[in-house]
Amino acid sequence: MNENRAAIRYAKATLDYAVEKNAAEAVEKDMRSIAATISENKELQGLLESPIVKSEIKKNVLLEVFKDADEITKGLVQTMLDNKRIAMLQEVAYKYIIQYEKMKGEEVAYVTTAVPLTAELEKKILAQVTKATGNKVSIKNEVDESILGGFVLRVGDTQYDASIANKLNGLKREFTNSL
């Protein structure tokens, strides 16, 4: 089973259980914390992905870092450790957040641009994404100068890359393959 599908299954099962126990919002906060902490901390990422580090050490580190987490979140961590899938924890956190937002009828459209969006452009994007998804959508603009221009739009599991950097990479691949 590929990693993405496994992450979706863990996230969905966790969300279903959290809804049943009336803890979906608390677990969602935990998942946001987990996703942010792992993405900001390369040492923690390395620890989780390392096949050399024993599961018990990974568990102790995670339980210390996320000691205020809900019991459902701690149970998810333990299950993933038992199944040797803990390296996917960040991906599961992202998938949980997406599933939770869908359940609430809300979605977040992540728009990455080289410069901050203007209010007018943000309104236009919001209207188009709302029309395309049929859900209540909010825009979160992330600035990444490395894309040079254009934009990258991600809503849920769908991504549309209209960045200049992507187009240049495509041309480079096409040119390299034609030689």
TIVO-2410 file (N, C-alpha, C; in nm, 3 decimals):
# residues 179
REC num residu      c1      c2      c3 atome chaine
REC   1      M   0.086  -0.118   0.000     N      A
REC   1      M   0.000   0.000   0.000    CA      A
REC   1      M   0.090   0.124   0.000     C      A
REC   2      N   0.059   0.220  -0.086     N      A
REC   2      N   0.147   0.336  -0.088    CA      A
REC   2      N   0.123   0.424   0.035     C      A
REC   3      E   0.223   0.508   0.063     N      A
REC   3      E   0.222   0.589   0.185    CA      A
REC   3      E   0.102   0.683   0.193     C      A
REC   4      N   0.064   0.741   0.080     N      A
REC   4      N  -0.046   0.837   0.079    CA      A
REC   4      N  -0.177   0.771   0.121     C      A
REC   5      R  -0.205   0.656   0.063     N      A
REC   5      R  -0.330   0.586   0.099    CA      A
REC   5      R  -0.329   0.541   0.244     C      A
REC   6      A  -0.215   0.495   0.291     N      A
REC   6      A  -0.205   0.453   0.431    CA      A
REC   6      A  -0.228   0.573   0.524     C      A
REC   7      A  -0.170   0.687   0.489     N      A
REC   7      A  -0.188   0.807   0.571    CA      A
REC   7      A  -0.334   0.849   0.576     C      A
REC   8      I  -0.402   0.839   0.461     N      A
REC   8      I  -0.545   0.874   0.456    CA      A
REC   8      I  -0.624   0.779   0.545     C      A
REC   9      R  -0.592   0.651   0.541     N      A
REC   9      R  -0.666   0.554   0.624    CA      A
REC   9      R  -0.645   0.578   0.773     C      A
REC  10      Y  -0.520   0.605   0.814     N      A
REC  10      Y  -0.495   0.636   0.956    CA      A
REC  10      Y  -0.572   0.762   0.996     C      A
REC  11      A  -0.567   0.864   0.910     N      A
REC  11      A  -0.633   0.991   0.941    CA      A
REC  11      A  -0.784   0.972   0.952     C      A
REC  12      K  -0.842   0.900   0.857     N      A
REC  12      K  -0.987   0.878   0.855    CA      A
REC  12      K  -1.031   0.799   0.978     C      A
REC  13      A  -0.958   0.692   1.011     N      A
REC  13      A  -0.993   0.612   1.128    CA      A
REC  13      A  -0.983   0.695   1.257     C      A
REC  14      T  -0.879   0.777   1.264     N      A
REC  14      T  -0.861   0.862   1.383    CA      A
REC  14      T  -0.974   0.965   1.392     C      A
REC  15      L  -1.010   1.024   1.279     N      A
REC  15      L  -1.119   1.122   1.278    CA      A
REC  15      L  -1.251   1.056   1.318     C      A
REC  16      D  -1.280   0.940   1.263     N      A
REC  16      D  -1.404   0.869   1.298    CA      A
REC  16      D  -1.411   0.842   1.448     C      A
REC  17      Y  -1.300   0.796   1.504     N      A
REC  17      Y  -1.296   0.766   1.647    CA      A
REC  17      Y  -1.308   0.894   1.730     C      A
REC  18      A  -1.240   1.001   1.686     N      A
REC  18      A  -1.246   1.129   1.757    CA      A
REC  18      A  -1.387   1.187   1.755     C      A
REC  19      V  -1.457   1.174   1.641     N      A
REC  19      V  -1.595   1.222   1.632    CA      A
REC  19      V  -1.683   1.143   1.728     C      A
REC  20      E  -1.664   1.013   1.730     N      A
REC  20      E  -1.741   0.925   1.820    CA      A
REC  20      E  -1.721   0.965   1.967     C      A
REC  21      K  -1.600   1.007   2.002     N      A
REC  21      K  -1.567   1.044   2.140    CA      A
REC  21      K  -1.579   1.195   2.166     C      A
REC  22      N  -1.636   1.268   2.068     N      A
REC  22      N  -1.652   1.414   2.079    CA      A
REC  22      N  -1.520   1.486   2.106     C      A
REC  23      A  -1.415   1.443   2.038     N      A
REC  23      A  -1.284   1.503   2.059    CA      A
REC  23      A  -1.218   1.544   1.927     C      A
REC  24      A  -1.298   1.553   1.821     N      A
REC  24      A  -1.241   1.581   1.688    CA      A
REC  24      A  -1.167   1.714   1.683     C      A
REC  25      E  -1.221   1.816   1.749     N      A
REC  25      E  -1.156   1.947   1.746    CA      A
REC  25      E  -1.025   1.946   1.825     C      A
REC  26      A  -1.023   1.881   1.940     N      A
REC  26      A  -0.900   1.872   2.019    CA      A
REC  26      A  -0.792   1.796   1.942     C      A
REC  27      V  -0.831   1.688   1.876     N      A
REC  27      V  -0.735   1.609   1.799    CA      A
REC  27      V  -0.685   1.692   1.679     C      A
REC  28      E  -0.774   1.771   1.621     N      A
REC  28      E  -0.733   1.856   1.508    CA      A
REC  28      E  -0.626   1.954   1.552     C      A
REC  29      K  -0.640   2.012   1.670     N      A
REC  29      K  -0.537   2.103   1.723    CA      A
REC  29      K  -0.406   2.027   1.742     C      A
REC  30      D  -0.415   1.905   1.793     N      A
REC  30      D  -0.294   1.821   1.808    CA      A
REC  30      D  -0.228   1.797   1.673     C      A
REC  31      M  -0.309   1.767   1.573     N      A
REC  31      M  -0.256   1.737   1.439    CA      A
REC  31      M  -0.187   1.859   1.378     C      A
REC  32      R  -0.244   1.976   1.401     N      A
REC  32      R  -0.179   2.099   1.352    CA      A
REC  32      R  -0.045   2.119   1.422     C      A
REC  33      S  -0.043   2.092   1.551     N      A
REC  33      S   0.080   2.104   1.628    CA      A
REC  33      S   0.185   2.003   1.580     C      A
REC  34      I   0.142   1.880   1.557     N      A
REC  34      I   0.233   1.774   1.510    CA      A
REC  34      I   0.289   1.811   1.373     C      A
REC  35      A   0.203   1.850   1.281     N      A
REC  35      A   0.248   1.885   1.146    CA      A
REC  35      A   0.348   1.999   1.149     C      A
REC  36      A   0.319   2.103   1.226     N      A
REC  36      A   0.408   2.219   1.234    CA      A
REC  36      A   0.541   2.183   1.301     C      A
REC  37      T   0.534   2.109   1.411     N      A
REC  37      T   0.654   2.075   1.485    CA      A
REC  37      T   0.748   1.988   1.401     C      A
REC  38      I   0.693   1.889   1.334     N      A
REC  38      I   0.778   1.799   1.254    CA      A
REC  38      I   0.837   1.874   1.134     C      A
REC  39      S   0.757   1.959   1.070     N      A
REC  39      S   0.809   2.029   0.952    CA      A
REC  39      S   0.917   2.131   0.991     C      A
REC  40      E   0.909   2.187   1.110     N      A
REC  40      E   1.007   2.286   1.154    CA      A
REC  40      E   1.131   2.224   1.216     C      A
REC  41      N   1.127   2.095   1.248     N      A
REC  41      N   1.237   2.034   1.321    CA      A
REC  41      N   1.295   1.916   1.243     C      A
REC  42      K   1.404   1.941   1.175     N      A
REC  42      K   1.467   1.837   1.091    CA      A
REC  42      K   1.521   1.721   1.175     C      A
REC  43      E   1.564   1.749   1.298     N      A
REC  43      E   1.614   1.641   1.384    CA      A
REC  43      E   1.502   1.543   1.419     C      A
REC  44      L   1.384   1.598   1.448     N      A
REC  44      L   1.269   1.513   1.480    CA      A
REC  44      L   1.229   1.432   1.358     C      A
REC  45      Q   1.229   1.494   1.240     N      A
REC  45      Q   1.200   1.422   1.116    CA      A
REC  45      Q   1.297   1.306   1.099     C      A
REC  46      G   1.425   1.334   1.118     N      A
REC  46      G   1.528   1.231   1.104    CA      A
REC  46      G   1.509   1.118   1.203     C      A
REC  47      L   1.474   1.152   1.326     N      A
REC  47      L   1.451   1.051   1.429    CA      A
REC  47      L   1.336   0.959   1.390     C      A
REC  48      L   1.226   1.017   1.343     N      A
REC  48      L   1.108   0.937   1.307    CA      A
REC  48      L   1.136   0.846   1.187     C      A
REC  49      E   1.218   0.893   1.094     N      A
REC  49      E   1.246   0.816   0.973    CA      A
REC  49      E   1.358   0.714   0.991     C      A
REC  50      S   1.435   0.727   1.098     N      A
REC  50      S   1.551   0.640   1.118    CA      A
REC  50      S   1.511   0.496   1.152     C      A
REC  51      P   1.561   0.399   1.075     N      A
REC  51      P   1.534   0.259   1.107    CA      A
REC  51      P   1.621   0.210   1.223     C      A
REC  52      I   1.723   0.287   1.258     N      A
REC  52      I   1.817   0.246   1.363    CA      A
REC  52      I   1.763   0.275   1.502     C      A
REC  53      V   1.692   0.389   1.516     N      A
REC  53      V   1.639   0.430   1.647    CA      A
REC  53      V   1.524   0.338   1.686     C      A
REC  54      K   1.531   0.286   1.807     N      A
REC  54      K   1.429   0.193   1.856    CA      A
REC  54      K   1.295   0.263   1.876     C      A
REC  55      S   1.187   0.187   1.856     N      A
REC  55      S   1.052   0.241   1.870    CA      A
REC  55      S   1.027   0.301   2.007     C      A
REC  56      E   1.083   0.241   2.109     N      A
REC  56      E   1.063   0.290   2.246    CA      A
REC  56      E   1.119   0.431   2.262     C      A
REC  57      I   1.234   0.456   2.200     N      A
REC  57      I   1.295   0.590   2.207    CA      A
REC  57      I   1.207   0.690   2.131     C      A
REC  58      K   1.160   0.651   2.012     N      A
REC  58      K   1.072   0.739   1.934    CA      A
REC  58      K   0.947   0.771   2.015     C      A
REC  59      K   0.891   0.669   2.079     N      A
REC  59      K   0.769   0.688   2.158    CA      A
REC  59      K   0.795   0.787   2.272     C      A
REC  60      N   0.905   0.767   2.345     N      A
REC  60      N   0.935   0.855   2.458    CA      A
REC  60      N   0.955   1.000   2.413     C      A
REC  61      V   1.024   1.018   2.300     N      A
REC  61      V   1.046   1.154   2.248    CA      A
REC  61      V   0.913   1.217   2.209     C      A
REC  62      L   0.831   1.143   2.134     N      A
REC  62      L   0.702   1.198   2.089    CA      A
REC  62      L   0.610   1.228   2.207     C      A
REC  63      L   0.605   1.141   2.304     N      A
REC  63      L   0.518   1.164   2.420    CA      A
REC  63      L   0.567   1.281   2.504     C      A
REC  64      E   0.698   1.306   2.503     N      A
REC  64      E   0.751   1.422   2.575    CA      A
REC  64      E   0.720   1.550   2.498     C      A
REC  65      V   0.743   1.549   2.367     N      A
REC  65      V   0.720   1.668   2.285    CA      A
REC  65      V   0.571   1.704   2.282     C      A
REC  66      F   0.485   1.601   2.273     N      A
REC  66      F   0.340   1.623   2.263    CA      A
REC  66      F   0.269   1.575   2.390     C      A
REC  67      K   0.325   1.608   2.505     N      A
REC  67      K   0.272   1.557   2.633    CA      A
REC  67      K   0.132   1.607   2.665     C      A
REC  68      D   0.093   1.721   2.608     N      A
REC  68      D  -0.040   1.777   2.635    CA      A
REC  68      D  -0.145   1.730   2.534     C      A
REC  69      A  -0.107   1.638   2.447     N      A
REC  69      A  -0.198   1.591   2.341    CA      A
REC  69      A  -0.312   1.508   2.400     C      A
REC  70      D  -0.422   1.504   2.326     N      A
REC  70      D  -0.538   1.424   2.362    CA      A
REC  70      D  -0.501   1.276   2.363     C      A
REC  71      E  -0.573   1.198   2.441     N      A
REC  71      E  -0.545   1.053   2.450    CA      A
REC  71      E  -0.562   0.983   2.314     C      A
REC  72      I  -0.653   1.032   2.232     N      A
REC  72      I  -0.673   0.973   2.100    CA      A
REC  72      I  -0.548   0.994   2.015     C      A
REC  73      T  -0.489   1.111   2.024     N      A
REC  73      T  -0.365   1.140   1.950    CA      A
REC  73      T  -0.253   1.050   2.000     C      A
REC  74      K  -0.243   1.034   2.130     N      A
REC  74      K  -0.139   0.946   2.186    CA      A
REC  74      K  -0.162   0.802   2.142     C      A
REC  75      G  -0.287   0.761   2.133     N      A
REC  75      G  -0.320   0.627   2.085    CA      A
REC  75      G  -0.280   0.608   1.940     C      A
REC  76      L  -0.300   0.712   1.858     N      A
REC  76      L  -0.258   0.707   1.718    CA      A
REC  76      L  -0.107   0.688   1.709     C      A
REC  77      V  -0.033   0.765   1.788     N      A
REC  77      V   0.113   0.754   1.789    CA      A
REC  77      V   0.154   0.611   1.825     C      A
REC  78      Q   0.091   0.555   1.928     N      A
REC  78      Q   0.125   0.419   1.970    CA      A
REC  78      Q   0.093   0.318   1.860     C      A
REC  79      T  -0.023   0.332   1.796     N      A
REC  79      T  -0.062   0.241   1.688    CA      A
REC  79      T   0.037   0.249   1.572     C      A
REC  80      M   0.076   0.370   1.537     N      A
REC  80      M   0.171   0.386   1.426    CA      A
REC  80      M   0.308   0.329   1.462     C      A
REC  81      L   0.347   0.342   1.587     N      A
REC  81      L   0.473   0.281   1.632    CA      A
REC  81      L   0.464   0.129   1.623     C      A
REC  82      D   0.352   0.074   1.672     N      A
REC  82      D   0.333  -0.072   1.670    CA      A
REC  82      D   0.337  -0.126   1.527     C      A
REC  83      N   0.282  -0.049   1.433     N      A
REC  83      N   0.276  -0.092   1.293    CA      A
REC  83      N   0.396  -0.048   1.211     C      A
REC  84      K   0.495   0.010   1.280     N      A
REC  84      K   0.618   0.058   1.214    CA      A
REC  84      K   0.588   0.158   1.101     C      A
REC  85      R   0.494   0.247   1.128     N      A
REC  85      R   0.454   0.350   1.031    CA      A
REC  85      R   0.475   0.491   1.085     C      A
REC  86      I   0.551   0.505   1.193     N      A
REC  86      I   0.564   0.635   1.261    CA      A
REC  86      I   0.629   0.741   1.172     C      A
REC  87      A   0.706   0.701   1.072     N      A
REC  87      A   0.768   0.797   0.981    CA      A
REC  87      A   0.662   0.877   0.904     C      A
REC  88      M   0.541   0.824   0.896     N      A
REC  88      M   0.431   0.890   0.824    CA      A
REC  88      M   0.349   0.984   0.913     C      A
REC  89      L   0.389   1.005   1.035     N      A
REC  89      L   0.307   1.082   1.130    CA      A
REC  89      L   0.271   1.221   1.077     C      A
REC  90      Q   0.366   1.291   1.018     N      A
REC  90      Q   0.338   1.424   0.966    CA      A
REC  90      Q   0.235   1.417   0.854     C      A
REC  91      E   0.248   1.322   0.765     N      A
REC  91      E   0.153   1.307   0.655    CA      A
REC  91      E   0.013   1.273   0.708     C      A
REC  92      V   0.006   1.187   0.809     N      A
REC  92      V  -0.122   1.153   0.870    CA      A
REC  92      V  -0.185   1.279   0.932     C      A
REC  93      A  -0.103   1.361   0.995     N      A
REC  93      A  -0.154   1.485   1.055    CA      A
REC  93      A  -0.214   1.575   0.947     C      A
REC  94      Y  -0.144   1.590   0.834     N      A
REC  94      Y  -0.197   1.671   0.724    CA      A
REC  94      Y  -0.329   1.614   0.674     C      A
REC  95      K  -0.335   1.484   0.656     N      A
REC  95      K  -0.456   1.420   0.603    CA      A
REC  95      K  -0.572   1.435   0.702     C      A
REC  96      Y  -0.543   1.426   0.831     N      A
REC  96      Y  -0.648   1.444   0.932    CA      A
REC  96      Y  -0.707   1.584   0.921     C      A
REC  97      I  -0.620   1.685   0.909     N      A
REC  97      I  -0.665   1.823   0.900    CA      A
REC  97      I  -0.756   1.841   0.778     C      A
REC  98      I  -0.715   1.784   0.666     N      A
REC  98      I  -0.796   1.793   0.543    CA      A
REC  98      I  -0.931   1.726   0.563     C      A
REC  99      Q  -0.931   1.605   0.621     N      A
REC  99      Q  -1.056   1.532   0.645    CA      A
REC  99      Q  -1.147   1.610   0.741     C      A
REC 100      Y  -1.088   1.667   0.844     N      A
REC 100      Y  -1.165   1.743   0.944    CA      A
REC 100      Y  -1.230   1.865   0.879     C      A
REC 101      E  -1.153   1.936   0.797     N      A
REC 101      E  -1.208   2.055   0.731    CA      A
REC 101      E  -1.320   2.016   0.634     C      A
REC 102      K  -1.304   1.905   0.563     N      A
REC 102      K  -1.409   1.858   0.473    CA      A
REC 102      K  -1.534   1.823   0.551     C      A
REC 103      M  -1.516   1.757   0.666     N      A
REC 103      M  -1.629   1.718   0.749    CA      A
REC 103      M  -1.708   1.841   0.794     C      A
REC 104      K  -1.637   1.949   0.822     N      A
REC 104      K  -1.702   2.072   0.865    CA      A
REC 104      K  -1.757   2.152   0.747     C      A
REC 105      G  -1.731   2.105   0.625     N      A
REC 105      G  -1.777   2.177   0.508    CA      A
REC 105      G  -1.690   2.296   0.475     C      A
REC 106      E  -1.570   2.298   0.528     N      A
REC 106      E  -1.476   2.407   0.503    CA      A
REC 106      E  -1.351   2.348   0.439     C      A
REC 107      E  -1.287   2.429   0.359     N      A
REC 107      E  -1.160   2.388   0.304    CA      A
REC 107      E  -1.067   2.508   0.307     C      A
REC 108      V  -0.939   2.479   0.311     N      A
REC 108      V  -0.840   2.584   0.304    CA      A
REC 108      V  -0.767   2.569   0.172     C      A
REC 109      A  -0.763   2.677   0.096     N      A
REC 109      A  -0.688   2.678  -0.029    CA      A
REC 109      A  -0.554   2.744   0.001     C      A
REC 110      Y  -0.447   2.667  -0.015     N      A
REC 110      Y  -0.313   2.718   0.007    CA      A
REC 110      Y  -0.261   2.771  -0.126     C      A
REC 111      V  -0.233   2.899  -0.132     N      A
REC 111      V  -0.184   2.961  -0.254    CA      A
REC 111      V  -0.041   3.009  -0.227     C      A
REC 112      T   0.053   2.949  -0.299     N      A
REC 112      T   0.192   2.989  -0.285    CA      A
REC 112      T   0.226   3.080  -0.402     C      A
REC 113      T   0.276   3.198  -0.369     N      A
REC 113      T   0.312   3.297  -0.471    CA      A
REC 113      T   0.451   3.352  -0.439     C      A
REC 114      A   0.512   3.418  -0.538     N      A
REC 114      A   0.643   3.477  -0.518    CA      A
REC 114      A   0.634   3.606  -0.437     C      A
REC 115      V   0.520   3.673  -0.446     N      A
REC 115      V   0.495   3.797  -0.369    CA      A
REC 115      V   0.358   3.783  -0.303     C      A
REC 116      P   0.331   3.856  -0.195     N      A
REC 116      P   0.200   3.846  -0.129    CA      A
REC 116      P   0.085   3.881  -0.224     C      A
REC 117      L  -0.028   3.812  -0.206     N      A
REC 117      L  -0.147   3.838  -0.288    CA      A
REC 117      L  -0.209   3.973  -0.251     C      A
REC 118      T  -0.263   4.041  -0.351     N      A
REC 118      T  -0.338   4.163  -0.323    CA      A
REC 118      T  -0.479   4.121  -0.280     C      A
REC 119      A  -0.550   4.209  -0.214     N      A
REC 119      A  -0.685   4.178  -0.168    CA      A
REC 119      A  -0.776   4.144  -0.286     C      A
REC 120      E  -0.760   4.217  -0.396     N      A
REC 120      E  -0.844   4.196  -0.514    CA      A
REC 120      E  -0.818   4.057  -0.575     C      A
REC 121      L  -0.691   4.021  -0.587     N      A
REC 121      L  -0.657   3.890  -0.643    CA      A
REC 121      L  -0.702   3.777  -0.550     C      A
REC 122      E  -0.690   3.799  -0.420     N      A
REC 122      E  -0.735   3.700  -0.323    CA      A
REC 122      E  -0.885   3.675  -0.337     C      A
REC 123      K  -0.963   3.782  -0.359     N      A
REC 123      K  -1.108   3.768  -0.378    CA      A
REC 123      K  -1.140   3.685  -0.502     C      A
REC 124      K  -1.068   3.713  -0.611     N      A
REC 124      K  -1.091   3.639  -0.736    CA      A
REC 124      K  -1.059   3.490  -0.719     C      A
REC 125      I  -0.948   3.460  -0.654     N      A
REC 125      I  -0.909   3.320  -0.631    CA      A
REC 125      I  -1.013   3.253  -0.543     C      A
REC 126      L  -1.055   3.322  -0.437     N      A
REC 126      L  -1.154   3.267  -0.345    CA      A
REC 126      L  -1.285   3.234  -0.418     C      A
REC 127      A  -1.328   3.323  -0.505     N      A
REC 127      A  -1.452   3.300  -0.581    CA      A
REC 127      A  -1.438   3.177  -0.671     C      A
REC 128      Q  -1.327   3.164  -0.741     N      A
REC 128      Q  -1.305   3.052  -0.832    CA      A
REC 128      Q  -1.296   2.919  -0.756     C      A
REC 129      V  -1.223   2.918  -0.645     N      A
REC 129      V  -1.207   2.794  -0.568    CA      A
REC 129      V  -1.339   2.754  -0.503     C      A
REC 130      T  -1.414   2.851  -0.452     N      A
REC 130      T  -1.545   2.823  -0.393    CA      A
REC 130      T  -1.638   2.763  -0.497     C      A
REC 131      K  -1.637   2.821  -0.616     N      A
REC 131      K  -1.720   2.773  -0.727    CA      A
REC 131      K  -1.679   2.630  -0.767     C      A
REC 132      A  -1.549   2.604  -0.771     N      A
REC 132      A  -1.499   2.472  -0.813    CA      A
REC 132      A  -1.527   2.363  -0.709     C      A
REC 133      T  -1.515   2.396  -0.581     N      A
REC 133      T  -1.531   2.294  -0.476    CA      A
REC 133      T  -1.673   2.284  -0.424     C      A
REC 134      G  -1.748   2.394  -0.429     N      A
REC 134      G  -1.883   2.394  -0.374    CA      A
REC 134      G  -1.884   2.404  -0.222     C      A
REC 135      N  -1.769   2.424  -0.162     N      A
REC 135      N  -1.758   2.435  -0.016    CA      A
REC 135      N  -1.716   2.575   0.025     C      A
REC 136      K  -1.733   2.603   0.153     N      A
REC 136      K  -1.682   2.726   0.209    CA      A
REC 136      K  -1.529   2.714   0.209     C      A
REC 137      V  -1.462   2.812   0.155     N      A
REC 137      V  -1.316   2.804   0.140    CA      A
REC 137      V  -1.253   2.929   0.199     C      A
REC 138      S  -1.139   2.911   0.262     N      A
REC 138      S  -1.060   3.026   0.305    CA      A
REC 138      S  -0.924   3.016   0.235     C      A
REC 139      I  -0.862   3.128   0.216     N      A
REC 139      I  -0.734   3.134   0.144    CA      A
REC 139      I  -0.622   3.154   0.244     C      A
REC 140      K  -0.517   3.077   0.228     N      A
REC 140      K  -0.396   3.099   0.307    CA      A
REC 140      K  -0.284   3.120   0.207     C      A
REC 141      N  -0.228   3.239   0.208     N      A
REC 141      N  -0.122   3.274   0.113    CA      A
REC 141      N   0.014   3.247   0.176     C      A
REC 142      E   0.096   3.172   0.106     N      A
REC 142      E   0.233   3.146   0.149    CA      A
REC 142      E   0.325   3.206   0.043     C      A
REC 143      V   0.424   3.280   0.087     N      A
REC 143      V   0.517   3.344  -0.006    CA      A
REC 143      V   0.643   3.260  -0.015     C      A
REC 144      D   0.679   3.224  -0.139     N      A
REC 144      D   0.801   3.148  -0.166    CA      A
REC 144      D   0.864   3.206  -0.293     C      A
REC 145      E   0.966   3.286  -0.275     N      A
REC 145      E   1.028   3.355  -0.388    CA      A
REC 145      E   1.091   3.259  -0.489     C      A
REC 146      S   1.118   3.135  -0.448     N      A
REC 146      S   1.184   3.040  -0.538    CA      A
REC 146      S   1.095   2.997  -0.654     C      A
REC 147      I   0.964   3.024  -0.647     N      A
REC 147      I   0.878   2.985  -0.760    CA      A
REC 147      I   0.885   3.089  -0.872     C      A
REC 148      L   0.955   3.201  -0.846     N      A
REC 148      L   0.983   3.308  -0.943    CA      A
REC 148      L   0.861   3.389  -0.983     C      A
REC 149      G   0.749   3.328  -1.011     N      A
REC 149      G   0.627   3.397  -1.051    CA      A
REC 149      G   0.517   3.295  -1.067     C      A
REC 150      G   0.398   3.341  -1.101     N      A
REC 150      G   0.284   3.250  -1.110    CA      A
REC 150      G   0.238   3.210  -0.972     C      A
REC 151      F   0.182   3.088  -0.960     N      A
REC 151      F   0.132   3.044  -0.831    CA      A
REC 151      F   0.122   2.892  -0.826     C      A
REC 152      V   0.112   2.842  -0.704     N      A
REC 152      V   0.082   2.701  -0.680    CA      A
REC 152      V  -0.040   2.701  -0.590     C      A
REC 153      L  -0.146   2.633  -0.633     N      A
REC 153      L  -0.272   2.628  -0.558    CA      A
REC 153      L  -0.293   2.485  -0.511     C      A
REC 154      R  -0.316   2.469  -0.380     N      A
REC 154      R  -0.344   2.336  -0.325    CA      A
REC 154      R  -0.471   2.343  -0.242     C      A
REC 155      V  -0.569   2.261  -0.280     N      A
REC 155      V  -0.694   2.249  -0.206    CA      A
REC 155      V  -0.713   2.101  -0.178     C      A
REC 156      G  -0.708   2.065  -0.050     N      A
REC 156      G  -0.719   1.924  -0.015    CA      A
REC 156      G  -0.604   1.846  -0.074     C      A
REC 157      D  -0.635   1.742  -0.150     N      A
REC 157      D  -0.532   1.658  -0.211    CA      A
REC 157      D  -0.500   1.700  -0.354     C      A
REC 158      T  -0.562   1.808  -0.401     N      A
REC 158      T  -0.543   1.852  -0.539    CA      A
REC 158      T  -0.448   1.970  -0.543     C      A
REC 159      Q  -0.352   1.964  -0.634     N      A
REC 159      Q  -0.256   2.073  -0.648    CA      A
REC 159      Q  -0.247   2.114  -0.794     C      A
REC 160      Y  -0.247   2.245  -0.816     N      A
REC 160      Y  -0.231   2.300  -0.951    CA      A
REC 160      Y  -0.108   2.390  -0.947     C      A
REC 161      D  -0.005   2.355  -1.025     N      A
REC 161      D   0.120   2.428  -1.024    CA      A
REC 161      D   0.134   2.510  -1.151     C      A
REC 162      A   0.113   2.639  -1.139     N      A
REC 162      A   0.127   2.730  -1.253    CA      A
REC 162      A   0.243   2.827  -1.225     C      A
REC 163      S   0.346   2.776  -1.159     N      A
REC 163      S   0.461   2.861  -1.126    CA      A
REC 163      S   0.559   2.867  -1.243     C      A
REC 164      I   0.631   2.975  -1.248     N      A
REC 164      I   0.734   2.991  -1.352    CA      A
REC 164      I   0.843   2.886  -1.333     C      A
REC 165      A   0.881   2.860  -1.207     N      A
REC 165      A   0.984   2.760  -1.179    CA      A
REC 165      A   0.943   2.623  -1.234     C      A
REC 166      N   0.816   2.586  -1.219     N      A
REC 166      N   0.768   2.457  -1.269    CA      A
REC 166      N   0.773   2.454  -1.422     C      A
REC 167      K   0.733   2.563  -1.484     N      A
REC 167      K   0.736   2.569  -1.632    CA      A
REC 167      K   0.880   2.560  -1.683     C      A
REC 168      L   0.973   2.629  -1.615     N      A
REC 168      L   1.114   2.622  -1.655    CA      A
REC 168      L   1.170   2.480  -1.637     C      A
REC 169      N   1.133   2.414  -1.528     N      A
REC 169      N   1.177   2.276  -1.507    CA      A
REC 169      N   1.122   2.184  -1.615     C      A
REC 170      G   0.997   2.207  -1.656     N      A
REC 170      G   0.937   2.128  -1.763    CA      A
REC 170      G   1.011   2.147  -1.894     C      A
REC 171      L   1.045   2.271  -1.926     N      A
REC 171      L   1.122   2.298  -2.047    CA      A
REC 171      L   1.260   2.234  -2.041     C      A
REC 172      K   1.322   2.241  -1.925     N      A
REC 172      K   1.454   2.181  -1.906    CA      A
REC 172      K   1.448   2.030  -1.930     C      A
REC 173      R   1.346   1.963  -1.871     N      A
REC 173      R   1.330   1.818  -1.890    CA      A
REC 173      R   1.305   1.785  -2.037     C      A
REC 174      E   1.219   1.865  -2.101     N      A
REC 174      E   1.188   1.843  -2.241    CA      A
REC 174      E   1.312   1.859  -2.328     C      A
REC 175      F   1.390   1.961  -2.301     N      A
REC 175      F   1.512   1.986  -2.377    CA      A
REC 175      F   1.614   1.875  -2.354     C      A
REC 176      T   1.629   1.832  -2.228     N      A
REC 176      T   1.723   1.726  -2.194    CA      A
REC 176      T   1.683   1.594  -2.261     C      A
REC 177      N   1.554   1.564  -2.262     N      A
REC 177      N   1.506   1.438  -2.321    CA      A
REC 177      N   1.518   1.436  -2.473     C      A
REC 178      S   1.518   1.554  -2.536     N      A
REC 178      S   1.524   1.557  -2.683    CA      A
REC 178      S   1.667   1.548  -2.735     C      A
REC 179      L   1.765   1.556  -2.646     N      A
REC 179      L   1.905   1.546  -2.691    CA      A
REC 179      L   1.949   1.407  -2.718     C      A
***
